[in-house]
Amino acid sequence: MGMHDCEIFGHMLYSPDLSYNELYALEANLIDELREALEQAGAEHVDLTAQGDALRMQCVLVRYEEAAFHSLCDAVAAFLPKSVQGRLLCVHKDLHVVHLYCFFENGWKEAAMDISMRACHTDCTLPGPQE
């Protein structure tokens, strides 16, 4: 594998109101549309795995570019059915930053977190182990 600075994980959750046949048809189209959107964004090593009531996704990008994530989110939001809730997590492989994208009807929201060592030393308060 070449040098890839970004790993993307995705989770698409189907509505429990879908029948088996509706879910099956929706999933086939969703897989095709996601694969096309990811490939247009330059994604490599794309893995889309059905998990019953959800679809998991994983891929890599050469660069960690927020503008590319926004373009990908615009594309996904345009075809994501109302009966699917989706999230994408973009992780910088040097663990500098993560971006989380949540999809809702006709749009998406973004959250970012600095997870660099500097942030861990200054801003980060992690909970202790659960007992």
N, C-alpha and C positions, 0 to 999 in steps of 0.2 A: 504494500500500500504506500502510495506517495505521501507527501507532506500535506496533511489536512489540519487546519487550525480549528475547525468547528465540527461538533457532533450535534445532530438534531434528533430529538426523541419526540414522538407524537402519540397522542391517544385520542381516538374518536369513539365516543360512546353513543350507542343507538338508543332511541326511545323505547321503553318497554311496551309502548302501544303498537309497535310494528308487529305484523304477523311474520311467521317464518319466511313465507314467500316474498313479502315486501322487503324484509331485511336482506334476504339473499340477493334480490335484484338491485337494491340500493347499494349494497356492499360491492358488487361487481363493478358498477359504474363509479363508485367512490374510489376504488383502487385504481382504476384507469385514469381518472381525473387527477388524483393525487400524484401518481407516478409521472404524468405529463407535466404537472406544475413543478414538481421537484426537479425533474430533468431540465426544464427550462431555466430553473434557478441555478443550474450547474451542480446539482447533487450527484454524488456517486455512491456506489455500494448501497443502493436503496433496498430496504427490506420492509415489506408490508405484510403483516401477519394477522389473520383473523383470529379473534379470541372469543367466539360466541356472540356476546352482546356488545363487542367493541372491536376496534381495529388498532393494532399497534404499528408504529412506524419508526424506522431508524435509518439515518443516512449521514453522510459527511459532506462538508464543503471545504474547498481549499482555503478560503479566507473567512474570517469572522467579520461580516459586514452588516450592520444594522439596516442599511438601505436595502440590501438583498432580502433580509428577513421581512421587511415591510412589503416589498413587491410580492414575495411568496404569500404573505398573509392576505394581501389584496386578491390574489388569484384564488386562494382557497375559500375566502369569504364569498366570492362570486358564485361558487358552485356548491358549497356545503348546504345540504338540505336542512330545513327547520327541525327535522327529526333526529339530527345529529349534533351533539355537543363535542367541541374539539379543543385540544390544547397542543401547543408546540413548545418544547423547551430547547433552547439553543445554548450549548455549553462551549465556552472557549477551552480548548484542550490544555492550555497552560493554567486553567482554573483562575483566570483573571476576572471573568464576569459571566453571568447567565442572564438570558432574556426569556421570559415566559410570555406566550401569546395565547389568549383565550378568545375563542370565537363565539359570537352570539348572532342573532338574526341580522343578516346583512352587514356585519362588521366584526371588528376585533379590538381587543384591548391589549396593552403592553405593560409589563413590569420588568424592571431590570434590577440586578443586585451585584454590587462589587464584592467578589469573593477572593480577592487577591490577598497575599500574605499581609500587606499593609493594612487592609481592611480588617483582617483577623486580629491584628495586634492592637488596632485602635477602636474599631466600631463594633466588633462582633462579640455578642454575649450569647454563648451557646448553652442550652440547658444541659444539666448533668444527666447521668444515666438514670433511667426509670427504675424504681425499686418496686 
